[in-house]
Amino acid sequence: MGAEEFSIWWGLLGLLPLFVYVVLVFRDMDPLPVTVLCVIIGAILTSQTLVSFATVMSNAMGSFLALVGLIIMLGRGLGEVLTETKVSHTLVHKIIYSIGVDTENKAMLGMMLACLVVVGLLGTMAGGNAILAPIILPIAAAAGLTRSTVGVLFQACGEEALILGPFTPPVIALLGLTHTSYGEMLLKVALPIAFVTLVTTWIVVHRIQKTTKGKNDYDIPQNVEQFAPTKRQNYSSLIFILAFIAAVLYGIIMKAGTAYVIVVMLGLSIITGLVGGLNIDKIFKLVVKGMAGNVGLFILFLFLEPFMNFIEQAGGFKALGLILQPLVNMGGKPFVAIIGGLTGAFGLTGATVAVMKMLNDMFGTLVTQYGVSMAAWSVGLVVATRVANFVYPGSNMFSSMGFAESKDIKSMIKNGVIVASMQIVFLIIYANLFS
């Protein structure tokens, strides 16, 4: 169909799978069955046969999203090895006690550093905070931090760790979609956003600590057995850190692609496991155990590829672009990054990688057409996913409260709304300066 024959109304009908996805996921339905349903709708709109649909699914196995799904599974497998060898516990212990926790501020700072390191390494907030909680809570109690404060810090630091770690799912997805290097993304995108978020949280959380002290305190434990790393656990942690740094530097120097992360994850699992006293059989059993926990996410990513492709084939993204064209003409290049970020923040929900992929497909043509810098567009993609997690009471927020043993949702939302507002302001300023 030529451009002159394109019907914007038929094109908008192509957005039906996306509309159904947004409505059902916001009604708290599981994203996997919702995505499968939307793929079926898209297949009908694009007149797929059983044979052509099978071919599409086969091709999806080799897609970028399938690769990201595999890396996420391997990351969870590495997390199992780090937990079994107590490397994760040792890293937290070193961070907390190297600071010397004797004031509220030091306890907060130590907790923030521990969250950034562990979540950034494991690539999962739930997994990282699960490791952190048993060690941090007794320290937080002794320092006088409230449950509300710890819950807010768990989420804020965990969210930012996910955009700082070199092998976390959002970072892998962002680098693959924008074709930028990790170093460039870190300096121009992740660090500025993390700085805005953490400084804002630091200010807000002191207010929360002051207003909740004496009302939402921990019971100070008596004779708590603190984790004390053994000589082998210290040595294993050192080897892991050195191997991790070497892998990152090698990847940067060689300009390695996303697939390189597969080798890194497996390599770090084997090296750390062997040094930590595990045999090769035990190491791979732990890796498989961890991977099994993310099979559902892998299948979700597998279906997201045809989900987006069917919408594009049906003309949905083209129709959306034509509708937004007058607005972009008025706002110019900065508006592309800004509207993309706001659309993701308030119009889409679901897995971070999925949202990034959706936004890139929706606005990719406009980004290219207007020559928007990849730095500005990357900020739009990151802010879109961070704002959504801070504003909406989702799994990240509730899991952070759970690990902190807090029920104070008000403090979580208070910090979330303020942080989200500052991130949006940062996006607007950045887009106007660097688009």
C-alpha positions as CSV (number, residue, x, y, z in Angstrom):
1,M,0.0,0.0,0.0
2,G,1.5,3.3,-1.1
3,A,1.8,6.3,1.2
4,E,-1.0,8.1,-0.6
5,E,-3.3,5.1,0.0
6,F,-2.6,4.8,3.7
7,S,-5.8,5.2,5.8
8,I,-5.0,6.7,9.2
9,W,-8.2,5.1,10.6
10,W,-7.2,1.6,9.6
11,G,-3.8,2.4,11.0
12,L,-5.3,3.4,14.3
13,L,-7.1,0.0,14.4
14,G,-3.7,-1.5,14.2
15,L,-3.0,0.0,17.7
16,L,-5.8,-2.2,19.1
17,P,-3.4,-4.8,20.6
18,L,-1.5,-2.1,22.4
19,F,-4.7,-0.6,23.7
20,V,-5.9,-4.0,25.0
21,Y,-2.5,-4.5,26.6
22,V,-2.5,-1.2,28.5
23,V,-6.1,-1.7,29.7
24,L,-5.7,-5.3,30.9
25,V,-2.2,-4.8,32.5
26,F,-3.5,-1.7,34.4
27,R,-6.3,-4.0,35.7
28,D,-3.5,-6.0,37.3
29,M,-3.6,-9.0,34.9
30,D,-0.4,-10.9,34.4
31,P,1.5,-9.5,31.5
32,L,2.3,-12.9,29.9
33,P,-1.3,-14.1,29.1
34,V,-2.2,-10.5,28.2
35,T,0.8,-10.3,25.7
36,V,-0.2,-13.7,24.2
37,L,-3.8,-12.4,23.7
38,C,-2.5,-9.2,22.1
39,V,-0.3,-11.2,19.7
40,I,-3.3,-13.2,18.6
41,I,-5.3,-10.0,18.0
42,G,-2.3,-8.7,16.0
43,A,-2.1,-11.9,14.0
44,I,-5.8,-11.5,13.1
45,L,-5.4,-7.9,12.1
46,T,-2.5,-8.8,9.8
47,S,-4.2,-11.9,8.3
48,Q,-1.7,-14.4,9.5
49,T,-2.2,-18.1,8.7
50,L,-1.1,-20.8,11.1
51,V,2.0,-21.5,9.0
52,S,3.0,-17.8,8.7
53,F,2.4,-17.3,12.5
54,A,4.6,-20.3,13.2
55,T,7.3,-18.7,11.1
56,V,7.0,-15.5,12.9
57,M,7.4,-17.2,16.3
58,S,10.4,-19.1,15.0
59,N,12.0,-15.9,13.9
60,A,11.3,-14.4,17.3
61,M,13.7,-16.9,18.8
62,G,16.5,-15.1,17.2
63,S,15.3,-11.6,18.1
64,F,16.9,-9.0,20.3
65,L,14.2,-9.4,22.9
66,A,14.8,-13.2,23.1
67,L,18.5,-12.5,23.6
68,V,17.7,-10.1,26.4
69,G,15.4,-12.7,28.0
70,L,18.2,-15.3,27.9
71,I,20.6,-12.8,29.5
72,I,18.1,-12.1,32.3
73,M,17.8,-15.8,33.0
74,L,21.6,-16.2,33.1
75,G,21.8,-13.1,35.4
76,R,19.5,-14.8,37.9
77,G,21.6,-17.9,37.6
78,L,24.7,-15.9,38.5
79,G,22.8,-14.5,41.4
80,E,22.2,-18.0,42.7
81,V,26.0,-18.7,42.5
82,L,26.8,-15.4,44.3
83,T,24.3,-16.3,47.0
84,E,25.5,-19.9,47.5
85,T,29.2,-18.8,47.8
86,K,28.2,-15.8,50.0
87,V,29.9,-13.4,47.7
88,S,26.9,-11.1,47.7
89,H,26.7,-11.2,51.5
90,T,30.4,-10.4,51.8
91,L,30.1,-7.4,49.4
92,V,27.3,-6.0,51.5
93,H,29.2,-6.6,54.7
94,K,32.3,-4.8,53.4
95,I,30.3,-1.8,52.2
96,I,28.4,-1.4,55.4
97,Y,31.3,-1.9,57.9
98,S,33.9,0.0,55.9
99,I,31.9,3.1,56.4
100,G,31.5,2.6,60.2
101,V,27.8,2.9,61.0
102,D,27.3,5.0,64.1
103,T,24.9,7.7,62.9
104,E,21.6,7.8,60.9
105,N,23.3,9.5,57.9
106,K,26.1,6.9,57.8
107,A,23.6,4.1,58.0
108,M,21.6,5.6,55.1
109,L,24.8,6.1,53.0
110,G,26.0,2.6,53.7
111,M,22.6,1.1,52.8
112,M,22.5,3.2,49.6
113,L,25.9,2.0,48.5
114,A,25.1,-1.6,49.3
115,C,21.8,-1.4,47.3
116,L,23.5,0.2,44.3
117,V,26.3,-2.4,44.2
118,V,24.3,-5.6,44.8
119,V,21.2,-4.7,42.7
120,G,23.5,-3.4,40.0
121,L,25.4,-6.7,40.0
122,L,22.5,-9.0,40.2
123,G,20.2,-7.0,37.8
124,T,17.1,-7.6,40.0
125,M,15.6,-5.5,42.8
126,A,13.8,-8.3,44.4
127,G,16.9,-10.6,44.4
128,G,19.3,-7.9,45.5
129,N,17.0,-6.6,48.3
130,A,16.4,-10.2,49.4
131,I,20.1,-10.6,50.0
132,L,20.5,-7.1,51.6
133,A,17.5,-7.2,54.0
134,P,18.8,-9.8,56.6
135,I,22.1,-7.9,56.9
136,I,20.9,-4.3,56.7
137,L,17.8,-4.4,58.9
138,P,19.7,-5.1,62.2
139,I,22.1,-2.3,61.3
140,A,19.2,0.0,60.4
141,A,17.6,-0.8,63.7
142,A,20.7,-0.1,65.7
143,A,21.2,3.2,63.9
144,G,17.6,4.3,64.6
145,L,16.4,4.2,61.0
146,T,12.6,3.7,60.7
147,R,10.9,1.1,58.5
148,S,9.5,3.9,56.3
149,T,13.0,5.2,55.6
150,V,14.5,1.8,54.8
151,G,11.6,1.0,52.4
152,V,12.1,4.3,50.5
153,L,15.8,3.8,50.2
154,F,15.4,0.2,49.1
155,Q,13.2,1.3,46.1
156,A,15.0,4.5,45.2
157,C,18.5,2.9,45.2
158,G,17.3,-0.3,43.6
159,E,15.6,1.6,40.7
160,E,18.7,3.6,39.9
161,A,21.0,0.5,40.3
162,L,19.1,-1.0,37.4
163,I,20.2,1.7,35.1
164,L,23.8,1.9,36.3
165,G,24.8,-1.8,36.3
166,P,26.5,-2.8,33.0
167,F,24.6,-6.0,32.6
168,T,21.1,-5.2,34.0
169,P,18.1,-5.9,31.7
170,P,17.2,-2.2,31.3
171,V,20.8,-1.3,30.4
172,I,21.2,-4.2,28.0
173,A,17.9,-3.2,26.3
174,L,18.8,0.5,26.1
175,L,22.2,-0.1,24.6
176,G,20.8,-2.5,22.0
177,L,17.9,-0.2,21.0
178,T,20.0,3.0,20.8
179,H,23.3,1.4,19.7
180,T,25.3,3.5,22.1
181,S,28.2,2.4,24.2
182,Y,28.0,1.6,27.9
183,G,30.5,4.4,28.8
184,E,28.6,7.0,26.8
185,M,25.2,5.9,28.2
186,L,26.6,5.9,31.8
187,L,28.1,9.4,31.5
188,K,25.4,11.1,29.5
189,V,22.2,9.3,30.7
190,A,22.4,7.0,33.7
191,L,24.6,9.0,36.1
192,P,22.8,12.3,35.6
193,I,19.4,10.6,36.2
194,A,20.7,8.7,39.2
195,F,22.2,11.9,40.6
196,V,18.8,13.7,40.3
197,T,17.0,10.8,41.8
198,L,19.3,10.0,44.7
199,V,19.8,13.7,45.7
200,T,16.0,14.2,45.7
201,T,15.5,11.0,47.7
202,W,18.2,12.0,50.2
203,I,16.4,15.2,50.9
204,V,12.9,13.7,51.1
205,V,14.0,10.6,53.1
206,H,15.4,12.8,55.9
207,R,11.9,14.4,56.2
208,I,10.4,11.0,56.3
209,Q,12.9,9.8,58.9
210,K,12.0,12.8,61.1
211,T,8.2,12.4,60.8
212,T,8.2,8.6,61.3
213,K,10.8,8.3,64.1
214,G,9.2,6.9,67.2
215,K,6.1,5.8,65.2
216,N,7.5,3.2,62.8
217,D,10.8,2.1,64.4
218,Y,12.3,-1.4,64.3
219,D,12.7,-3.4,67.5
220,I,16.4,-3.3,68.3
221,P,17.5,-6.9,68.2
222,Q,19.4,-8.3,71.1
223,N,22.6,-10.5,70.5
224,V,22.1,-10.5,66.8
225,E,24.5,-12.8,65.1
226,Q,26.2,-10.6,62.4
227,F,27.4,-12.2,59.2
228,A,31.2,-12.5,59.3
229,P,32.8,-13.5,56.0
230,T,35.4,-16.3,56.1
231,K,38.8,-16.1,54.4
232,R,37.5,-18.1,51.4
233,Q,34.4,-15.8,51.0
234,N,36.7,-12.7,51.1
235,Y,39.0,-14.3,48.5
236,S,36.0,-15.3,46.3
237,S,34.6,-11.8,46.5
238,L,37.9,-10.3,45.5
239,I,38.2,-12.7,42.5
240,F,34.6,-11.9,41.5
241,I,35.2,-8.2,41.6
242,L,38.4,-8.4,39.6
243,A,36.8,-10.8,37.0
244,F,33.8,-8.5,36.7
245,I,35.9,-5.4,36.2
246,A,38.1,-7.2,33.6
247,A,35.0,-8.4,31.7
248,V,33.5,-4.8,31.6
249,L,36.8,-3.3,30.5
250,Y,37.4,-5.9,27.8
251,G,33.8,-5.4,26.5
252,I,34.3,-1.6,26.4
253,I,37.7,-1.9,24.6
254,M,36.5,-4.5,22.1
255,K,33.2,-2.7,21.7
256,A,31.4,-6.0,22.4
257,G,27.8,-6.3,21.5
258,T,24.9,-7.5,23.6
259,A,25.7,-11.2,23.0
260,Y,29.0,-10.7,24.9
261,V,27.0,-10.6,28.1
262,I,26.1,-14.3,27.7
263,V,29.8,-15.2,27.9
264,V,30.3,-12.8,30.9
265,M,27.4,-14.3,32.9
266,L,28.5,-17.9,32.4
267,G,32.2,-17.0,32.9
268,L,31.5,-15.2,36.2
269,S,29.3,-18.0,37.4
270,I,32.0,-20.6,36.7
271,I,35.0,-18.6,38.1
272,T,33.2,-17.4,41.2
273,G,31.7,-20.9,41.9
274,L,35.0,-22.7,41.5
275,V,36.9,-20.2,43.7
276,G,34.1,-20.3,46.2
277,G,34.5,-24.1,46.6
278,L,31.7,-25.4,44.3
279,N,32.2,-28.1,41.8
280,I,31.2,-27.6,38.1
281,D,28.1,-29.8,38.6
282,K,26.9,-27.7,41.5
283,I,27.6,-24.5,39.6
284,F,25.4,-25.4,36.7
285,K,22.7,-26.8,38.8
286,L,22.5,-23.4,40.6
287,V,22.6,-21.5,37.2
288,V,19.7,-23.7,35.9
289,K,17.8,-23.2,39.2
290,G,18.1,-19.4,38.8
291,M,17.3,-19.5,35.1
292,A,14.1,-21.5,35.8
293,G,12.8,-18.7,37.9
294,N,12.7,-16.4,34.9
295,V,11.4,-18.8,32.2
296,G,8.0,-16.9,32.2
297,L,9.8,-13.6,31.6
298,F,11.7,-15.2,28.7
299,I,8.5,-16.4,27.1
300,L,7.0,-12.9,27.6
301,F,9.9,-11.4,25.7
302,L,9.6,-14.0,23.0
303,F,6.0,-13.0,22.3
304,L,6.7,-9.2,22.6
305,E,8.6,-9.4,19.3
306,P,5.6,-10.4,17.1
307,F,3.4,-8.2,19.3
308,M,5.3,-5.1,18.2
309,N,5.8,-6.3,14.6
310,F,2.1,-7.0,14.0
311,I,1.2,-3.5,15.2
312,E,3.8,-2.1,12.8
313,Q,2.5,-4.2,9.9
314,A,-1.0,-3.1,10.6
315,G,0.1,0.5,10.3
316,G,-0.5,1.4,14.0
317,F,2.8,3.1,14.6
318,K,2.7,5.0,11.3
319,A,-0.8,6.3,12.1
320,L,0.4,7.4,15.6
321,G,3.3,9.2,14.0
322,L,1.1,11.1,11.6
323,I,-1.1,12.2,14.5
324,L,1.8,13.3,16.6
325,Q,3.5,15.1,13.6
326,P,1.8,18.5,14.1
327,L,2.7,18.4,17.8
328,V,6.3,17.6,17.0
329,N,6.3,20.3,14.3
330,M,5.3,22.8,17.0
331,G,7.7,21.5,19.7
332,G,10.6,20.5,17.4
333,K,13.2,17.9,18.3
334,P,13.0,18.3,22.1
335,F,9.3,17.4,22.0
336,V,10.1,13.9,20.5
337,A,12.1,12.9,23.6
338,I,9.7,14.6,26.0
339,I,6.5,13.1,24.6
340,G,8.2,9.7,24.4
341,G,9.1,9.8,28.0
342,L,5.7,11.0,29.1
343,T,3.9,8.4,27.0
344,G,6.0,5.7,28.7
345,A,5.5,7.1,32.1
346,F,1.8,7.6,32.0
347,G,0.5,5.6,29.0
348,L,2.4,2.3,29.2
349,T,3.1,-0.3,31.9
350,G,4.7,-3.7,32.2
351,A,8.2,-5.0,32.1
352,T,10.8,-2.2,31.7
353,V,12.5,-3.8,28.7
354,A,9.1,-4.3,27.0
355,V,8.1,-0.6,27.6
356,M,11.5,0.5,26.2
357,K,10.9,-1.6,23.1
358,M,7.4,-0.3,22.6
359,L,8.4,3.3,22.9
360,N,11.4,2.8,20.5
361,D,9.0,1.3,18.0
362,M,6.4,4.0,18.4
363,F,8.7,6.9,18.2
364,G,11.7,5.5,16.3
365,T,10.7,7.0,13.0
366,L,10.3,10.5,14.5
367,V,13.6,10.2,16.3
368,T,15.3,9.5,13.0
369,Q,13.3,12.0,11.0
370,Y,14.1,14.9,13.4
371,G,17.7,13.8,14.1
372,V,17.1,13.6,17.8
373,S,20.4,12.7,19.6
374,M,20.6,9.2,21.1
375,A,21.5,10.7,24.4
376,A,18.3,12.7,24.6
377,W,16.2,9.8,23.4
378,S,17.9,7.5,25.9
379,V,17.0,9.9,28.7
380,G,13.4,9.8,27.5
381,L,13.4,6.0,27.5
382,V,15.0,5.8,31.0
383,V,12.8,8.5,32.6
384,A,9.7,6.8,31.1
385,T,10.4,3.6,33.0
386,R,11.7,5.1,36.2
387,V,8.7,7.6,36.5
388,A,6.2,4.8,36.0
389,N,7.8,2.7,38.8
390,F,8.0,5.6,41.2
391,V,4.4,6.9,40.6
392,Y,2.4,3.6,40.4
393,P,2.3,1.3,43.4
394,G,3.7,-1.7,41.6
395,S,5.8,-4.8,42.4
396,N,9.1,-2.8,42.9
397,M,7.4,-0.5,45.4
398,F,5.6,-3.3,47.4
399,S,8.6,-5.6,47.4
400,S,10.8,-2.8,48.8
401,M,8.2,-2.2,51.5
402,G,8.1,-6.0,52.2
403,F,11.8,-6.3,52.6
404,A,11.9,-3.3,54.9
405,E,9.0,-4.8,56.9
406,S,7.1,-1.5,56.4
407,K,3.4,-0.9,55.7
408,D,3.8,2.8,55.1
409,I,2.7,3.2,51.5
410,K,2.2,6.9,52.0
411,S,5.9,7.6,52.4
412,M,6.7,5.5,49.4
413,I,4.3,7.4,47.2
414,K,5.4,10.7,48.6
415,N,9.0,10.1,47.7
416,G,7.9,8.6,44.4
417,V,5.8,11.5,43.2
418,I,8.6,14.1,44.2
419,V,11.3,12.0,42.5
420,A,9.1,11.5,39.4
421,S,8.4,15.2,39.2
422,M,12.2,16.0,39.3
423,Q,12.9,13.4,36.7
424,I,10.4,14.9,34.3
425,V,11.8,18.4,34.9
426,F,15.2,17.0,34.2
427,L,14.0,15.3,30.9
428,I,12.4,18.6,29.7
429,I,15.6,20.6,30.4
430,Y,17.9,17.9,29.0
431,A,15.8,17.5,25.8
432,N,15.9,21.2,25.2
433,L,19.6,21.4,25.7
434,F,20.9,18.3,24.0
435,S,18.4,17.1,21.4
